[in-house]
Amino acid sequence: MMPADLWEALSRAAAGRPWQASVWEERGIRVEGGEGEAAVERWRESYLSVRLDLGGGRVGFAAVPLGPGSRWDPGDLMGWARQAAGAQDPVPAADLEGPLGPPPVGDLAIRDSRVEALTAADLAGLVQTLDRTARAGDPRVVSVRKPSAEAVVIRRTIRNHRTEEVAWVETSVSASLEVSAAEGSTAQTGWSSAEARQWAELSPARLAADAAGRAVELLGARPAPTGRFPLVLDARVAADLLAVLAPSFLGETVEKGMGLFREEGAVVAARSVIIRDEGLRPGGIETRPVDDEGVPRQLTEVIDRGVLKGFLYDRSSGSRAGRSSTGNAAGGATVPPRPHVSNLIWAPGEGGGTEDLMALAGRGLWVRDVLGLHTADPVTGEFSVGCSGIWFEGGVPAHPVTGAALAGTVEELLRRVAVVGTDLEMHGGLGAPPLLVEGLDLAG
């Protein structure tokens, strides 16, 4: 909590202009294992940022570190923000006149006292479990590279010129590892990671088994056949697809004439496709009571049964579009807020698990990993990427495939989603189930 005299000093330095301040206090521990002794990294950092509204769409931003050795005063900070506002081109509809909050009522499950109390020894134990479990699962596992774990605690306070204030604490714990497997003259690798708000939600055994399984299952891989075949997209691959789609859901992207989508009400995907931005999803990695402009987070439907329902806005992009903010402004300790997705979720369907989707498809490729999907053209959606996975015949796995090439457009892929699986997986702020996609071009 910041002292009251700091807020008063900032208000005096603003000289009657609207302002908003944000305090970001972060501490964390990271442990990385592997061969030899584990490496431990600790950090603690705090920043105060301000935005000052000079009117006419000129909003300046400045940030300073807090703590010992930091040399500044509130007048300096507001002066830097004033200079930044005066030096930039006006942004239509940008201002700090809107209210702050109020935050939602209820527990968002983004704080865990167990994570706050974690020590380096606790994380070292998790890393050891990752290493031990990955090696024990299959004799073909030959090495575990860079098993790591990290715990972070962040305290946030946002306050404005009207003395409105929202404060909260959030925690996160994450882990990752890479596994190598070998058989005869062939070798493969598998990587997996997980992140959660709650310590109890992170399973090192499941994570290690996933990484080891991804390495082992590709041993003895063959080329894929060439042609158009059904694809079952792994939930992780479907989450990667959401990352590609994310910029096109922002109103600012549409305003600039970029992105894949243009008009609300247009049919942009198969009827099975429902995608939401869930800013208040309990326990979500991107869940917070308010966004970085102080607007309450919310749930926003972006695609409903294949129809584009709306876009995501911060205050200024929403105002320019004649809409309200959807609570989607995000920045950082030293970065001013801009429009961004929060927890982008591909709603689960009723297709069951991966095995059920393969049974429905009969013959095709279960795509377990894609390389370079982020290189898809942001305007046309065209992509040509490498992929690997498991070829299935008669609805059951037949043999692994590596070095395959997958080509098409994001629009075509969305329109060919035939069945949406049941099992939702979260990968950071992106969540998706497995998907059955009718024929796309595949080459071995």
N, C-alpha and C positions, 0 to 999 in steps of 0.2 A: 504494500500500500504506500502510495506517495504522500508526502506531507502536504497539508492543506496550503501552506504558504507557497509551495511550488505552483499549484494551480492558480493561486491569486497572482503570482508574479507573471505567469504566462498570459493571464487575462489582461493585466496592465500593459504588457509588451505588445499585445495584439491591437491595442489602441481602438477598441470598439469593433474591430472586424471579427466575423465568425471564425472560429478555430476548432480544431479537434486534435486531441493528443492521445497517443497510444504508448503504453509501457509494456515491454516484452522482456520477461525474465526467464532464462532457460538454464537448466543444469542437466548434465547427462553423463553417462558412463558407457564406454564401448570396450568390449573384450573380443580380441581376435586370436584364435588358436592356430591349429595346424601343427606342423612339425616343430618340436621344441617347446619352449616356454611361451605361455600366452602373453600377448601385449595388451596393456591396459591404457586407455585414454580417458581422461576426465576433463570436463569443461564446465565453466559457469560464466555466463555473459548476460548483460542487461543493456537494453537500449530504450531511449525515449525518442519518439518521433512526433512531429507536429505537422499539421496542414493548416494553412492560413488562406482565407478567401478574401481576395482584394476586389472581387466583383468583376462582372464582364467575362466570366469564364476563366479567370486567372486564379488558380489554386496552387500555391507553392508547397513544397514538401522539404523537410529537413530532419535529420536524425543524428543523435549523438550517443556515444556509449555512456553508461552510468558506472559509478564505482570509483575506486582509488585511481588517481592519475588523470581523471577526466577533467579538462579545463574548459569550462563554458559557463554561461549564466543564461537565465531565461530570455533576457534581452537579446543576447547573441543568437540563440536558437530561433526566435521569432524573426530576427533580422535576416538570417539565412533563408528562412522560408519566404520572407517578403521578397528577397532578391530573386529567388527561384521563380516566384509567381510573376514578377515583372519581366523576367528574361524569356519566358515561354510564350508561344502563340496561344491565344485564348481557345479554350475547349468549350464549344457550345453546350449550355445547360449544366456546366460544372459549377457546383457551389456547395457550401456546407450549411445550408439553411435547414435541412431536414432534421427531425428528432432522432435521438439516440435510444434504441430499444423500443418498447420494453422487451426483455428477454422472455422466452417461454417459461411456463410453470412446469416443474417436474424434473426428474433426474434424467439427464441425457447419457449417463453411463460413460462419460469421457474421463473420469478421474478414478484412480484405483490407489488406495493407500499402500497396497502391497508393492506396486511399482515405485511409489515414492520412497519406499524403504529399501529397495534393492541395493545390494553392495556389489563390488567387483567380484567377490567370492561367489555370490549367487549366479552372476552371469557366467563366470568361469565354469561353474557346475553345469549350466545349460549348454555351453560350448562343448564340454567333455561328453555330455549326453548325445549331442549331435554327432560327434566324431565316432563314439563307440557304437551307436545304433546304426549308423550308415555302414560301418565296416562289418557289423555282425549279421546283416541281413542276407548277404549273398557272397560266396567265396570269390566271385569274379570282381568284386570291388577291390581295387588296388590302392586307391588313395582318396583322401578327403582333403580338399584344398580350401583354406581360409574360412573355416567355420567361425561365425561371429555372432555376437548378441549385443543389443544396445537398449538402454532404458533412458527415457527423456521425460522431464517434468517442466512444463511451461506455465507460468503465471501471466495472465493478461489483464490489463485494465485499459478501458477506453473512456475518455471523458471529453466533454465539449464545453463551449462558451456559456451554455445555459446551466452548467453544473450537473447535467445528466451524466450518469456513470454506469457502466456495466463491467463487472470483473468476474473472472473464473479461473480455475486451474484445470489443466488437461495433462494426461499422461499417455505415454505410448511405450511399447516394448516390441522389439523386432529381432529377427534372427535370419541367417542365410548360410548356405554352404554350397560347394560344388563338389561333385563326386565323379571319380574316374573309374571305369570298369574295363576289363580286358579279357579276351578269350582268343587263344591262338595268336594270330598276327593282327587282330583288329582291336581297336579301343574306341570307347565312346565316353562322353561326359554328360552329366545331368546337373542342373542347377535348380534350386528352389529357395523361396523366401516367404516370410510371413510377418505381418505386423498387426498388432491389436492394441486396444486401449487398456485391456484387463490382462493381468498376469495369467489368470486361469484359462484364458482363451488361446494362449500360445502353447502348442504341443510340439516339443522338440522331437519326440519319437515319430510323430506323423510327418513332420517336416523332413527329417532325415530319410525316412522310408520313401518319401516322394522323390527326393533327389537321387537316391540310389536306384530306385525303380526306373526313373527316366534314363539313367545311364545304361543299366543292364538290359532294358527292353529293346535297345537299339543295336545290340550286338548281333552280328550276322545279317545286317541290313542289306536289302536289295534295292535296285532302282524301281521307281514307280512306273506303271504303264502310262502311255500317253493317250489322252482323250478327255472326254467330259464325264465326270463321275460324281456321285454323291460324296459329300464331306461331312464328317462329324467333327465340329470344332471343339476342342478341349475348352473348359471354362476359362483357363488362363489365356488362351488364344482369343476367346470372345471378349475378355477384358481388354486385351491389346487392341481389338477392333474399336471398343468404346473410346480408347485414348485417341484413336485416329478421328473418330466422329466428334469428339468434345469441342474443338474450336468452331465447328459448324453449328453448334447449338447456341452460340453466343450472339446476342443481338448486334454487338459491335462488329462482328465478322460480316454479318449480312449487310450492315450499313456501309461497309467498305466494298461491297460487291464481290466478296470472296466467300469461300466455303461451299459446301455441297447443297445447301438448302436455301430457298428464297422466300416462299410464301406459306403462311399458316393455312391449314386446310388442305394442303397438297398431299397426295398419297405418295409416300417416299419409301415404303417398305411393305413387306407381307403383313397380312392381318394378324399374324402370330406375334408381331414385334411390339413390345411396350417398353419404353425407356423413360425413366424418371430421374430427376435430380433431387436427392433426398438430403437436404441440408440439416435436418433434425433427426436423421436416422440414429437410433440409440446405439452408442458404442462405435459409430462410424469414425474412421480416421480423419475425415474432413468435417465432422460434426462440431459445431460451436453454437453458443446461444445467439450470437449476432455475427454478421460478416465484418470485414475490416473497415466498413463505413458506419458500423453501428446499427445496420438494418437487421431486424430479426431474420434468421434463417427460415426456410420453408420448404415444402415439397412442391415441385413444379413438374407437371407432365410435359414432356417434350415430344414424344411419339406415343400415340395411343391407337393400338390395333392398326398400325401402319400409317396413320394420319399424323402429319406434323401439327402439333397442338400449340406450340409456342416456343419462345426463345428465353434465354437467361440474360438478366440485366444487372448492372450496377445502377447507381442513381442517375448519372448523366446520360448513359446510353439508353436507359429506360425513358427518361424525359424526352430525349430526342425522337424516340419512337412513339411517344404518346402513351407510354406504359409506366407502371410503378416498378421500382427495383424489386427483383426477386430474391434479394439477399445474397447475391453472387459476386460481391467484391472481395478480392483476396490480394494480399500483399505479403509483406514480411517485416522483420525488425527494421530493415533499412531500405525497404522498397515500397513505394506508394501503391495503394490498392488499384487493381484493374479487374475487369470482368473475368470470371473463371468458374468452371464447374465445381461443385462440392463433391458429394457422394453420388456418382453417376451410376445408376443401377439398371441393368437389363432385367426386367421383371421375369421371374421364373414362370414356366408354363407347366403343362401336365404330361410332358413327354417321358418322364422317368429319368433314369441315369444314363450314363454313356452306353452301357450294354443294351439298354432298351432302344436307344437311337440307332445303334448299329444293326440291331435286329430288324428295325423298320426299314433301314436303307438296303440291307441285304449285301451289297458289294460296294466298296469304296475305300476311302482313306480316313482314318481317325487322326486328325491333325493335332499333334502334341506340341509342336513348337514352330514358330514362324520367324524368319530373319528378315528384318527390314520393312515391316508393315508400316512403320512410321514414315517411310519414304513415299507413300501413296500421294499422288498429286492432290493438293488441298482444294483445288477447284473442280477438276474433272473426276477425281476419285480413282483414276487409273492406278493399278499396281501390278508389279511382277516381282514376286518374292520367293525366296527359298523356304522350304518347309521339310519337316520330318514327322514321322508318326508310325502308325500301325495300319497295314493293309488288312482289310477284313473281307472274308468270303462267307456267304451263307449266314451273315449276321454275327460271325465270331472272328476273333483275331486270327490272322494267318501268318504274317511275317512282318518284321520291321522294314521301314522305308526311310532312307536318307537321301539328300541331294536332289529332292524333287523341286520342281518350279511350279508355282501357282500364279495364274494371271487372271485379270478381270477388272471390274470396277467395284467400288464400294457400293454404289447404287444397285448394281446387279446382284451383289451378294445379299444386300438387305432384302431385295424383292424375292430372293430365292430361299429365304429361311422358311423351311417347311414345318419344322417342329422345334419347340423350345423345351429344353430339359427342365427338370424339377429342382436340381441341386444347385443352389446359389453358392458361389465362392467369392470371397472378397479378396482383392489384391490391391492393397492401399485404399485409395478412394474410389476404386472401380470395382463393380460387382457384376458377375454374370454367371449363368448356368451353361452347360454344354448346349450346342446348337446343331441341328441337322439342316444342312444346306444342300438344295438340289443342284445338280451338275454344274461345276465350274471347270475351267480348263486346267488340266494337270499334265505335266511333262516330266519324264524320268531323266 
